[in-house]
Amino acid sequence: DTGVSQDPRHKITKRGQNVTFRCDPISEHNRLYWYRQTLGQGPEFLTYFQNEAQLEKSRLLSDRFSAERPKGSFSTLEIQRTEQGDSAMYLCASSFTGGAYEQYFGPGTRLTVT
Amino acid sequence: AQSVTQLGSHVSVSEGALVLLRCNYSSSVPPYLFWYVQYPNQGLQLLLKYTSAATLVKGINGFEAEFKKSETSFHLTKPSAHMSDAAEYFCALGGGADGLTFGKGTHLIIQP
């Protein structure tokens, strides 16, 4: 399977704990995106990388959120001091460079903060 | 600013009937438009995309969409609904900021 993979698929954590998610993009793709999707809503853009460079961050990405893509391959998204409002599906996508190229999405990580 | 509006949070059709899901967009730059489908607890799967070539775009599973610049619309259609089409459908806009801007989604219900 050469699609986008995400790990873990589900995460339950207590408020105040830190969590980290991993995304492995399609290997030929140099762009990697993170989105957040809450119940009944469409995905909302958080940030994206071109190779290892983080080029854009949404205002939704508070200081508690940090993303890395250290070698231009996989990426991690960390949330520090989780809050109940962080409960959502976190989606990763990858693509070739350029807005005309479609983004391929992974299965998502569902975070529940109790 | 870019935005996407999907008219109708829920659409119900009978099996075998025409499916029409509506999407209107607002963009200050030439748009790239996409339709994605999402099944429960899964990621998004691309159905089709418009990137300024043909205005009528054919996608997977018998879906197609027509780009109408004058109406700023990109509605999704399928001539004959199948039970397996029941899912959440998202219209998305690219071409400005590099992340996609999604609509709120339309839940398609297929009645037997």
Contacts between the chains, C-beta under 8 A, distances in Angstrom:
chain1	res1	chain2	res2	distance
A	4	B	43	7.4
A	6	B	43	8.0
A	31	B	98	7.7
A	33	B	98	8.0
A	33	B	99	6.1
A	33	B	100	7.9
A	35	B	99	7.4
A	35	B	100	8.0
A	40	B	9	7.9
A	40	B	104	7.4
A	40	B	105	7.6
A	41	B	104	5.8
A	41	B	105	7.3
A	42	B	4	7.8
A	42	B	90	5.2
A	42	B	92	7.6
A	42	B	102	3.2
A	42	B	103	5.5
A	42	B	104	5.2
A	42	B	105	5.2
A	43	B	44	7.2
A	43	B	90	7.4
A	43	B	100	7.5
A	43	B	102	5.1
A	44	B	102	7.3
A	45	B	97	7.4
A	45	B	99	2.9
A	45	B	100	6.5
A	45	B	101	7.3
A	46	B	99	7.8
A	47	B	99	8.0
A	48	B	98	5.7
A	48	B	99	6.0
A	55	B	98	7.0
A	56	B	97	6.6
A	56	B	98	5.7
A	56	B	99	6.8
A	58	B	99	7.0
A	91	B	43	6.0
A	91	B	44	7.1
A	93	B	44	7.8
A	99	B	32	5.2
A	99	B	94	4.5
A	99	B	95	4.6
A	99	B	96	7.7
A	99	B	98	6.7
A	100	B	32	5.3
A	100	B	49	8.0
A	100	B	51	4.3
A	100	B	52	7.9
A	100	B	94	7.6
A	100	B	95	7.7
A	102	B	34	6.2
A	102	B	46	5.1
A	102	B	49	5.2
A	103	B	34	8.0
A	103	B	46	7.9
A	103	B	100	6.3
A	104	B	46	7.1
A	105	B	36	7.5
A	105	B	43	4.0
A	105	B	44	4.2
A	105	B	45	7.5
A	106	B	43	5.2
A	107	B	42	5.7
A	107	B	43	4.6
A	108	B	41	7.9
A	108	B	42	7.4
A	108	B	43	5.2
A	110	B	41	7.3
